[in-house]
Amino acid sequence: ITSHLILRFYQHNEFDKKGWSVRFRPWIVIYCEWYASKKEAVKKEKWLKSGIGRKFINDNIAAWSSW
């Protein structure tokens, strides 16, 4: 969750020195959703990190990356 998507990806790609995000550089945006409230965004992020949410991502990632 971020309020500034471009800045967040720039930080992941240029400044993170350790951690999970470093291993998968370069990060690119292939899909995003916008929400009116942080509460809604947190709910969706929690779902995406669940088993069914991860299945949704894996089932659709090839289609998204070809846009």
C-alpha positions in Angstrom: 0.0 0.0 0.0 1.3 3.4 -1.0 0.0 6.9 -1.7 2.8 7.5 -4.3 3.3 4.4 -6.5 6.1 5.8 -8.7 8.2 6.9 -5.7 7.7 3.6 -3.9 9.0 1.6 -6.9 11.9 4.0 -7.3 12.8 3.4 -3.7 12.6 -0.4 -4.1 14.8 -0.4 -7.2 17.4 2.2 -6.2 17.7 2.5 -2.4 16.8 -0.7 -0.7 20.1 -2.3 0.4 18.8 -5.5 2.0 15.6 -7.4 2.5 13.0 -9.2 0.3 12.7 -6.5 -2.4 16.4 -6.5 -3.3 16.3 -10.1 -4.5 13.8 -9.4 -7.2 15.0 -6.3 -8.9 14.1 -4.6 -11.1 10.6 -4.1 -10.0 8.0 -3.1 -12.6 4.3 -2.3 -12.3 2.1 -4.8 -14.1 -1.1 -4.2 -12.2 -2.5 -1.8 -9.7 -5.8 -0.9 -8.1 -6.9 2.5 -6.6 -9.0 2.8 -3.5 -10.8 5.7 -1.9 -9.8 4.7 1.6 -6.8 3.1 3.2 -9.2 0.7 5.0 -10.3 -0.7 1.6 -6.7 -1.0 0.3 -5.6 -2.9 3.5 -8.5 -5.3 3.1 -7.6 -6.0 -0.5 -3.9 -6.4 0.3 -4.7 -8.9 3.0 -6.8 -10.9 0.6 -4.1 -10.9 -2.1 -1.7 -12.3 0.5 -4.1 -15.1 1.3 -4.0 -18.5 -0.4 -6.9 -17.6 -2.8 -5.4 -14.2 -3.4 -2.1 -15.7 -4.4 -3.8 -18.1 -6.7 -5.6 -15.2 -8.3 -2.3 -13.5 -8.9 -0.6 -16.6 -10.2 -3.5 -17.3 -12.5 -3.4 -13.8 -14.0 0.2 -12.7 -13.9 1.0 -13.8 -17.5 -1.9 -11.9 -18.9 -1.0 -8.8 -16.9 2.6 -8.8 -17.9 1.7 -8.9 -21.6 -0.3 -5.6 -21.5 
